[in-house]
Amino acid sequence: MKLISDYAIEISTDWKNIPRNASAYLDCMADLEHINDMYFHDSARSIVLYFLANASQWKGENAKRIKAELKQLCKN
């Protein structure tokens, strides 16, 4: 199973010019491993969901695949 930090690296590599609102959550994701982890007082699940809510400008095949994988991860 991929770590959330692995997704953060993959996203950062693929998405150029990340808007600040998405970048803030992506930075948090870089420090997370599993969906049930905590980042200070926020759950990893909420951080990933907030990232997804702010990632609508990210397009392409990688974006579609990674967003779908992250959504599925949040459902578990």
C-alpha positions as CSV (number, residue, x, y, z in Angstrom):
1,M,0.0,0.0,0.0
2,K,1.3,3.5,-0.9
3,L,1.9,5.9,1.9
4,I,0.3,9.4,1.7
5,S,3.8,10.9,1.6
6,D,4.4,8.8,-1.6
7,Y,1.3,10.4,-3.2
8,A,2.6,13.8,-2.1
9,I,5.9,13.2,-3.9
10,E,4.1,11.9,-7.0
11,I,1.8,14.9,-7.1
12,S,4.6,17.4,-6.6
13,T,6.5,15.8,-9.5
14,D,3.5,15.9,-11.8
15,W,1.7,19.2,-10.9
16,K,3.6,22.3,-11.7
17,N,2.6,25.7,-10.3
18,I,0.5,24.3,-7.5
19,P,-1.8,27.0,-6.0
20,R,-1.1,27.9,-2.4
21,N,-4.4,26.6,-1.2
22,A,-3.6,23.1,-2.5
23,S,0.1,23.4,-1.7
24,A,-0.6,23.9,2.0
25,Y,-2.4,20.5,2.3
26,L,0.1,18.8,0.0
27,D,2.9,19.9,2.4
28,C,1.0,18.3,5.3
29,M,0.5,15.1,3.2
30,A,4.3,14.9,2.8
31,D,4.5,14.2,6.5
32,L,1.8,11.6,6.7
33,E,1.9,7.8,6.2
34,H,-1.5,6.3,6.7
35,I,-5.1,7.6,6.4
36,N,-5.7,7.1,10.1
37,D,-2.7,9.2,11.2
38,M,-3.0,12.6,12.8
39,Y,-1.2,15.9,11.7
40,F,-1.3,17.9,14.9
41,H,-5.1,18.2,15.6
42,D,-6.2,17.3,12.0
43,S,-6.8,13.8,10.7
44,A,-5.0,12.6,7.6
45,R,-8.3,11.9,6.1
46,S,-9.5,15.5,6.5
47,I,-6.2,16.8,5.1
48,V,-6.4,14.5,2.0
49,L,-10.1,15.6,1.5
50,Y,-9.2,19.2,1.8
51,F,-6.4,18.7,-0.7
52,L,-8.8,17.1,-3.1
53,A,-11.3,19.9,-2.7
54,N,-8.5,22.4,-3.7
55,A,-7.0,20.3,-6.5
56,S,-9.6,21.0,-9.2
57,Q,-7.1,22.8,-11.4
58,W,-4.8,19.7,-11.5
59,K,-5.6,17.9,-14.8
60,G,-4.4,15.0,-16.8
61,E,-4.2,11.2,-16.6
62,N,-2.0,11.2,-13.5
63,A,-4.3,13.6,-11.8
64,K,-7.3,11.5,-12.5
65,R,-5.7,8.3,-11.3
66,I,-4.2,9.8,-8.1
67,K,-7.3,11.7,-7.2
68,A,-9.4,8.4,-7.6
69,E,-6.9,6.5,-5.5
70,L,-6.9,9.2,-2.7
71,K,-10.7,9.2,-2.8
72,Q,-10.8,5.5,-2.4
73,L,-8.3,5.7,0.4
74,C,-10.5,8.1,2.3
75,K,-13.5,5.7,2.0
76,N,-11.6,2.9,3.8
